[in-house]
Amino acid sequence: MRHFLRHATAGIECPALSNSSRIARFAVYAWLVLAFNVLVILWGAVVRATGSGAGCGDHWPLCNGHVIPPAPAVATFIEFFHRLTSGLALILVVAMLFAARRAFPPGHRARRFVVAVCALIVVESAIGAFIVLQSLTGLNDSALRAVVIAVHQANTLLLLGAIALTAWAATDEVHPGTRGPQLPHLRTMLVFGVVGLIVLSATGAITALGDTLFPAGSLVEGWQAKFSPTAHFLVRLRVVHPLIAGLMGLYVVVLAWLVHRRTNDAFTRWLASTLTGLFFAQCALGALNVILLAPVWMQLAHLLLADGVWIAFVLLAANAAAPHYRAASADHEAPVASPALVVK
C-alpha cells in the first residue's frame, strides 16, 4: 500500500517543477472521482438487487413525473438517489475535463483519457435512460434486458478504466519515470486480459440479474436448476460465469506473475501482487456468494472486489506497457526530471 500512496502523491512537494502543483491537485481529484464512481456503481447494484429500478416508473430524467418525488416510497428513494449520484458523477467528470485543459498541454495523454471519460459517461447515461424508458427493470426477464445489462456493465468498466488512466497519467506526469523493460508480446497479452475481464464482468452482471429474478431456495435447488432444460435462460446461464472466472483467474495470475518477475519497478510489482491477491479473494467471495444464495450485501462485496480487480489490471497494464513508466524502487529512485521534460 505504501508504494501506491507514494506513487499517487509523488511530486506534490516538488515546487521546482513547472505546473507540478496544479497537476498534483488534478491527480488527487481524478483519484477521488474514480472512488466516487465506484460508489455510484455499488448503489446501482443496490437498485438492481432490491428490484428498485422501476421506482421512478418509466419516466426519465424526471422521477414519476416530478423533479423531486414527493413522499417517495423506499424503491423510489433508492432509484432517485442513484439518479442524483449519477448526475453528480457527470458534473465531476465535466469539471475534470476543464481542469485537464488547464493543467496539461494539447495532445497530452491525460487530456485524451478525460475526453474518453466524458464520452463513456454520456453513453452510460444513455444506457440508463434506455433501461428506464424501455421498462427493462423490476421483474422484466427478457433477453433484451440481459443484453443491455451486459453492455451496460462493459461500458461501466471502460468508464472506470478511463478514469483510472486519467489519474494514472496525471500522477505519472508529476514524477516521470524512465523507459522500462518490455515483455515479448506483452501488449497483446494485456489487451486479451482486458477483453477477458470485460466478458467476465458482463456474464457476472447477467448472473446477478438471474439471482435477483429467480432466487434459489437452497444450494441444491440452485445447482439443479442450472442444468434443467426447462429452467429460464437466465438461470441456465449461471454456469457460464464461474467457468470464465476460472479461466480468467488463471490467465490474470500468470500474467501478473510474469510482469512481477520481469520488472524491478516497485509500483508495478506491487500492482501485480495486489491484483493476484484481489483475484483470489474475488473467487472466494464468488463461491461464498453462491453458497449463501446471493444476499445483497455479498453481491455488493463481490462487485466491489470485481471493480478492484479491474482497476488494478488497468493500472498494471498502463504501468507495464506504456512507452515510459516509473523505474523507482525501494533502493533506487528515478532522478527528478527537468521542467522541460515534464511539460511535453
C-alpha positions as CSV (number, residue, x, y, z in Angstrom):
1,M,0.0,0.0,0.0
2,R,2.8,2.4,0.8
3,H,4.1,2.0,-2.8
4,F,0.7,3.1,-4.1
5,L,0.5,6.1,-1.8
6,R,4.0,7.2,-2.7
7,H,3.1,6.8,-6.4
8,A,-0.2,8.7,-6.1
9,T,1.3,11.6,-4.1
10,A,4.8,11.8,-5.6
11,G,5.8,15.2,-6.8
12,I,3.4,17.2,-4.6
13,E,6.4,18.6,-2.8
14,C,8.4,19.5,-5.9
15,P,7.8,23.2,-6.4
16,A,10.7,23.4,-8.9
17,L,8.6,21.5,-11.5
18,S,6.6,23.8,-13.7
19,N,2.9,23.4,-13.2
20,S,3.5,20.5,-10.8
21,S,1.2,21.7,-8.0
22,R,-1.7,22.1,-10.4
23,I,-1.0,18.6,-11.9
24,A,-0.7,17.1,-8.4
25,R,-4.0,18.5,-7.4
26,F,-5.6,17.3,-10.6
27,A,-4.2,13.8,-9.9
28,V,-5.8,13.7,-6.4
29,Y,-9.1,15.0,-7.8
30,A,-9.1,12.3,-10.5
31,W,-8.5,9.5,-7.9
32,L,-11.4,10.9,-5.9
33,V,-13.6,10.9,-9.0
34,L,-12.7,7.3,-9.5
35,A,-13.6,6.4,-5.9
36,F,-16.9,8.3,-6.2
37,N,-17.8,6.4,-9.4
38,V,-17.2,3.1,-7.7
39,L,-19.7,4.1,-5.0
40,V,-22.2,5.1,-7.7
41,I,-21.8,1.6,-9.3
42,L,-22.3,-0.1,-6.0
43,W,-25.5,1.8,-5.4
44,G,-26.6,0.9,-8.9
45,A,-26.2,-2.7,-7.8
46,V,-28.4,-2.0,-4.8
47,V,-31.1,-0.7,-7.2
48,R,-31.0,-3.9,-9.2
49,A,-30.7,-6.3,-6.2
50,T,-33.7,-4.7,-4.4
51,G,-35.8,-4.5,-7.6
52,S,-36.0,-0.7,-7.3
53,G,-35.2,0.0,-10.9
54,A,-38.9,0.9,-11.6
55,G,-39.0,3.2,-8.5
56,C,-39.4,6.2,-10.8
57,G,-41.7,4.5,-13.2
58,D,-40.9,4.8,-16.9
59,H,-40.0,8.5,-16.6
60,W,-36.6,9.9,-17.4
61,P,-35.0,12.2,-16.4
62,L,-38.0,13.0,-14.2
63,C,-39.0,10.6,-11.4
64,N,-42.7,9.7,-11.6
65,G,-43.2,13.0,-13.4
66,H,-41.5,15.1,-10.7
67,V,-38.2,16.7,-10.4
68,I,-38.1,15.7,-6.8
69,P,-40.7,13.0,-6.0
70,P,-43.0,13.9,-3.0
71,A,-43.2,11.4,-0.2
72,P,-41.2,8.7,-2.1
73,A,-41.5,5.0,-1.3
74,V,-38.4,3.1,-0.5
75,A,-37.9,1.8,-4.1
76,T,-38.5,5.4,-5.4
77,F,-35.9,6.8,-3.0
78,I,-33.3,4.1,-3.9
79,E,-33.8,4.8,-7.7
80,F,-33.9,8.6,-7.3
81,F,-30.8,8.6,-5.1
82,H,-29.0,6.6,-7.8
83,R,-30.0,9.2,-10.4
84,L,-28.8,12.0,-8.2
85,T,-25.4,10.4,-7.6
86,S,-25.1,9.6,-11.3
87,G,-25.8,13.2,-12.2
88,L,-23.2,14.4,-9.7
89,A,-20.7,11.9,-11.3
90,L,-21.4,13.5,-14.7
91,I,-20.7,17.0,-13.2
92,L,-17.5,15.9,-11.6
93,V,-16.3,14.4,-14.9
94,V,-17.1,17.6,-16.8
95,A,-15.2,19.6,-14.1
96,M,-12.3,17.1,-14.6
97,L,-12.3,17.9,-18.3
98,F,-11.9,21.6,-17.8
99,A,-9.3,21.0,-15.1
100,A,-7.3,18.8,-17.5
101,R,-7.4,21.5,-20.2
102,R,-5.8,23.9,-17.7
103,A,-3.2,21.5,-16.3
104,F,-2.0,19.8,-19.5
105,P,-1.0,20.9,-23.0
106,P,-2.9,19.9,-26.1
107,G,-2.3,16.3,-27.1
108,H,-1.3,15.1,-23.6
109,R,-2.4,11.6,-22.7
110,A,-4.3,12.8,-19.6
111,R,-6.4,15.1,-21.8
112,R,-7.1,12.3,-24.2
113,F,-8.2,10.0,-21.4
114,V,-10.5,12.5,-19.9
115,V,-12.2,13.1,-23.2
116,A,-12.8,9.3,-23.3
117,V,-14.2,9.5,-19.8
118,C,-16.7,12.2,-20.9
119,A,-17.8,10.2,-23.9
120,L,-18.2,7.0,-21.8
121,I,-20.2,8.7,-19.1
122,V,-22.6,10.1,-21.7
123,V,-23.1,6.6,-23.1
124,E,-23.6,5.3,-19.5
125,S,-26.4,7.9,-19.0
126,A,-27.9,7.0,-22.4
127,I,-28.0,3.3,-21.5
128,G,-29.5,4.1,-18.1
129,A,-32.2,6.1,-19.8
130,F,-32.9,3.3,-22.3
131,I,-33.3,0.8,-19.5
132,V,-35.9,3.0,-17.8
133,L,-37.8,4.1,-20.9
134,Q,-38.0,0.5,-22.2
135,S,-39.1,-0.8,-18.8
136,L,-36.2,-3.1,-18.6
137,T,-36.5,-3.0,-14.8
138,G,-38.3,-4.8,-12.0
139,L,-39.4,-8.3,-13.0
140,N,-38.6,-8.0,-16.7
141,D,-36.7,-11.2,-17.6
142,S,-36.4,-10.7,-21.3
143,A,-33.3,-11.4,-23.4
144,L,-33.1,-7.7,-24.3
145,R,-32.7,-6.8,-20.7
146,A,-29.9,-9.4,-20.3
147,V,-28.1,-8.0,-23.4
148,V,-28.5,-4.4,-22.3
149,I,-27.3,-5.3,-18.8
150,A,-24.2,-6.9,-20.3
151,V,-23.5,-3.8,-22.5
152,H,-24.1,-1.5,-19.5
153,Q,-21.6,-3.4,-17.4
154,A,-19.0,-3.4,-20.2
155,N,-19.3,0.4,-20.6
156,T,-19.1,0.8,-16.9
157,L,-15.8,-1.0,-16.8
158,L,-14.5,1.1,-19.7
159,L,-15.6,4.2,-17.8
160,L,-13.8,3.2,-14.6
161,G,-10.7,2.2,-16.7
162,A,-10.6,5.6,-18.4
163,I,-10.9,7.5,-15.1
164,A,-8.1,5.3,-13.6
165,L,-5.9,6.0,-16.7
166,T,-6.6,9.7,-16.4
167,A,-5.5,9.7,-12.7
168,W,-2.5,7.5,-13.6
169,A,-1.3,9.8,-16.4
170,A,-1.5,12.8,-14.1
171,T,0.3,11.0,-11.3
172,D,3.0,9.7,-13.6
173,E,3.4,13.2,-15.1
174,V,4.3,14.7,-11.7
175,H,7.0,12.2,-11.1
176,P,8.0,10.8,-14.5
177,G,10.0,7.6,-14.8
178,T,12.3,6.1,-17.4
179,R,11.9,3.5,-20.1
180,G,11.3,0.1,-18.6
181,P,11.9,-3.4,-20.0
182,Q,9.2,-4.8,-22.3
183,L,8.0,-8.4,-22.2
184,P,7.6,-10.1,-25.6
185,H,4.0,-9.8,-26.8
186,L,3.2,-8.0,-23.5
187,R,0.7,-5.6,-25.0
188,T,-1.2,-8.3,-26.8
189,M,-1.4,-10.3,-23.6
190,L,-2.7,-7.3,-21.7
191,V,-5.3,-6.5,-24.4
192,F,-6.5,-10.1,-24.2
193,G,-6.7,-9.7,-20.4
194,V,-8.8,-6.5,-20.7
195,V,-11.2,-8.2,-23.1
196,G,-11.5,-11.3,-21.0
197,L,-12.2,-9.3,-17.8
198,I,-14.9,-7.3,-19.6
199,V,-16.6,-10.6,-20.8
200,L,-16.2,-12.0,-17.3
201,S,-17.9,-8.9,-15.7
202,A,-20.7,-8.9,-18.3
203,T,-21.5,-12.5,-17.6
204,G,-21.4,-11.7,-13.9
205,A,-24.0,-8.9,-14.3
206,I,-26.3,-11.4,-16.2
207,T,-25.8,-14.0,-13.4
208,A,-26.6,-11.3,-10.7
209,L,-29.8,-10.5,-12.7
210,G,-30.8,-14.1,-12.7
211,D,-30.1,-14.4,-8.9
212,T,-32.4,-11.4,-8.4
213,L,-35.2,-12.5,-10.6
214,F,-35.0,-16.3,-9.8
215,P,-33.6,-16.7,-6.3
216,A,-32.9,-20.3,-5.3
217,G,-34.5,-21.8,-2.2
218,S,-31.4,-23.8,-1.4
219,L,-27.9,-24.6,-2.7
220,V,-29.0,-27.9,-4.2
221,E,-32.1,-26.4,-5.8
222,G,-30.0,-23.7,-7.4
223,W,-27.4,-26.2,-8.7
224,Q,-30.0,-28.5,-10.2
225,A,-31.8,-25.5,-11.9
226,K,-28.6,-24.6,-13.8
227,F,-28.8,-27.8,-15.8
228,S,-32.6,-28.1,-16.1
229,P,-33.7,-27.8,-19.8
230,T,-37.0,-26.2,-18.6
231,A,-35.4,-23.5,-16.5
232,H,-35.3,-19.9,-17.6
233,F,-32.3,-19.0,-19.7
234,L,-31.1,-16.6,-17.0
235,V,-30.9,-19.5,-14.6
236,R,-29.1,-21.8,-17.0
237,L,-26.6,-19.1,-17.8
238,R,-25.4,-19.1,-14.2
239,V,-23.0,-21.9,-15.1
240,V,-21.1,-19.7,-17.6
241,H,-19.8,-17.1,-15.2
242,P,-17.8,-19.5,-12.9
243,L,-16.2,-21.2,-15.9
244,I,-15.0,-17.9,-17.4
245,A,-13.9,-16.8,-13.9
246,G,-11.7,-19.9,-13.5
247,L,-10.1,-19.4,-16.9
248,M,-9.5,-15.7,-16.5
249,G,-8.3,-16.2,-12.9
250,L,-5.5,-18.5,-14.2
251,Y,-4.7,-16.1,-17.0
252,V,-4.5,-13.0,-14.9
253,V,-2.5,-14.6,-12.1
254,V,0.1,-16.0,-14.6
255,L,0.3,-12.6,-16.4
256,A,0.7,-10.8,-13.1
257,W,3.5,-13.3,-12.1
258,L,5.3,-12.7,-15.4
259,V,5.2,-8.9,-15.0
260,H,6.2,-9.2,-11.4
261,R,9.2,-11.4,-12.3
262,R,10.5,-9.4,-15.2
263,T,10.4,-5.8,-13.7
264,N,12.3,-4.1,-11.0
265,D,9.7,-1.3,-10.7
266,A,8.4,-1.3,-7.2
267,F,4.9,0.1,-8.0
268,T,4.4,-2.3,-10.9
269,R,5.4,-5.2,-8.7
270,W,3.0,-4.0,-6.0
271,L,0.2,-3.9,-8.6
272,A,1.0,-7.4,-9.8
273,S,0.9,-8.7,-6.2
274,T,-2.2,-6.8,-5.4
275,L,-4.0,-8.0,-8.5
276,T,-3.2,-11.6,-7.6
277,G,-4.5,-11.2,-4.1
278,L,-7.6,-9.4,-5.2
279,F,-8.5,-12.1,-7.7
280,F,-8.1,-15.0,-5.2
281,A,-10.3,-13.0,-2.8
282,Q,-12.8,-12.4,-5.5
283,C,-13.0,-16.1,-6.4
284,A,-13.5,-16.9,-2.7
285,L,-16.3,-14.3,-2.4
286,G,-17.9,-15.6,-5.6
287,A,-18.1,-19.1,-4.1
288,L,-19.4,-17.8,-0.8
289,N,-22.0,-15.8,-2.7
290,V,-23.3,-19.0,-4.3
291,I,-23.3,-20.8,-1.0
292,L,-25.2,-18.0,0.8
293,L,-27.7,-17.8,-2.1
294,A,-26.5,-14.3,-3.2
295,P,-27.6,-11.9,-0.4
296,V,-27.5,-8.2,-1.3
297,W,-24.5,-7.4,1.0
298,M,-22.5,-10.3,-0.5
299,Q,-23.3,-9.2,-4.1
300,L,-22.0,-5.7,-3.2
301,A,-18.8,-7.1,-1.7
302,H,-18.3,-9.3,-4.8
303,L,-18.9,-6.3,-7.1
304,L,-16.5,-4.1,-5.1
305,L,-13.7,-6.6,-5.4
306,A,-14.5,-7.1,-9.1
307,D,-14.1,-3.3,-9.6
308,G,-10.8,-3.5,-7.6
309,V,-9.5,-6.3,-9.9
310,W,-10.4,-4.3,-13.0
311,I,-8.8,-1.1,-11.8
312,A,-5.6,-2.9,-10.6
313,F,-5.3,-4.7,-14.0
314,V,-5.8,-1.4,-16.0
315,L,-3.1,0.3,-13.9
316,L,-0.8,-2.7,-14.2
317,A,-1.3,-2.7,-18.0
318,A,-0.6,1.1,-18.2
319,N,2.4,1.0,-15.9
320,A,4.0,-2.0,-17.7
321,A,3.2,-1.4,-21.3
322,A,3.4,2.4,-21.6
323,P,6.5,3.8,-23.5
324,H,7.6,5.3,-20.3
325,Y,6.8,4.3,-16.8
326,R,8.2,4.6,-13.3
327,A,11.5,2.9,-12.7
328,A,11.8,3.8,-9.0
329,S,12.1,1.1,-6.4
330,A,12.9,0.8,-2.7
331,D,16.6,1.0,-3.3
332,H,16.6,3.2,-6.5
333,E,14.7,6.4,-7.1
334,A,14.5,7.9,-10.6
335,P,16.1,11.3,-10.9
336,V,13.7,14.3,-10.9
337,A,13.1,15.4,-14.4
338,S,13.6,19.0,-15.5
339,P,10.6,21.2,-16.2
340,A,11.3,20.9,-20.0
341,L,10.8,17.1,-19.8
342,V,7.7,17.3,-17.6
343,V,5.6,19.6,-19.8
344,K,5.6,17.9,-23.1
